[in-house]
Amino acid sequence: MRDYKKEYATYQGTEEQKKNRAQRNKARRMLEKEGRVKKGDGKDVDHTKPLSKGGTSTEKNLRVKSKSANRSFPRNSDKSMK
């Protein structure tokens, strides 16, 4: 069984993760105001340069992708991630 309290205390609740979550929420709100996404549309707001690699939530760094395209990763023939 998954220990959610421990996971939050050791990862999700860290200041860095809270800042990243706020940036992702800000990006979604920006594109909602522009009418490019809406709640429940099955789309994700993708950062072209990820926040983890120094990207920002500016309009030129954001794009709209389907959930399946945004949440999948390129894989090798043996199903391992590239």
C-alpha positions as a printed Julia matrix, in Angstrom:
82×3 Matrix{Float64}:
   0.0    0.0     0.0
   1.27   3.47   -0.9
   2.26   5.74    2.0
   0.96   9.11    0.81
   1.89  10.97    4.0
   5.51   9.9     3.66
   5.53  10.74   -0.06
   4.2   14.23    0.62
   6.64  14.81    3.48
   9.68  13.68    1.49
   8.84  14.9    -2.02
   5.55  16.62   -2.85
   5.68  18.92    0.17
   9.17  20.26   -0.49
   9.51  23.94   -1.32
  10.95  23.17   -4.76
   7.98  20.98   -5.68
   5.5   23.55   -4.36
   7.11  26.2    -6.58
   7.01  23.9    -9.61
   3.34  23.07   -8.98
   2.54  26.79   -8.74
   4.32  27.39  -12.07
   2.34  24.57  -13.75
  -0.94  25.97  -12.39
   0.0   29.47  -13.58
   0.75  28.15  -17.08
  -2.62  26.37  -17.25
  -4.48  29.52  -16.14
  -2.68  31.62  -18.76
  -3.74  29.33  -21.59
  -7.28  29.03  -20.2
  -7.61  32.84  -20.38
  -6.49  32.72  -24.03
  -9.08  30.03  -24.77
  -6.5   27.46  -25.87
  -7.5   24.94  -23.15
 -10.45  24.45  -20.85
 -11.24  22.29  -17.86
 -11.96  18.67  -18.77
 -10.8   18.94  -22.39
  -8.24  16.13  -22.13
  -5.34  18.45  -22.94
  -2.15  19.17  -21.03
  -0.12  22.35  -21.01
   3.44  21.34  -21.86
   6.58  23.32  -21.17
   8.83  23.1   -24.23
  11.85  23.49  -21.95
  10.86  21.67  -18.73
  10.83  23.51  -15.42
  13.29  20.91  -14.12
  15.77  22.01  -16.79
  15.41  25.73  -16.13
  12.34  26.46  -18.24
   9.8   29.13  -17.38
   6.04  29.57  -17.68
   6.25  32.26  -20.34
   3.91  32.04  -23.3
   6.67  31.2   -25.78
   7.71  28.17  -23.66
   4.17  26.7   -23.48
   2.27  24.48  -25.87
  -0.91  22.4   -25.72
  -0.63  18.64  -26.16
  -2.96  15.72  -25.65
  -2.57  13.97  -22.31
  -1.34  10.76  -23.94
   1.3   12.59  -25.99
   2.5   14.68  -23.06
   2.68  11.84  -20.53
   4.42   9.23  -22.67
   8.14   8.98  -23.27
  10.16   7.67  -26.23
  11.03   4.03  -25.67
  13.54   1.54  -27.01
  12.47  -1.73  -28.61
  12.83  -3.47  -25.22
  10.31  -0.97  -23.75
  12.97   0.86  -21.68
  13.0    4.66  -21.8
  15.44   6.35  -24.16
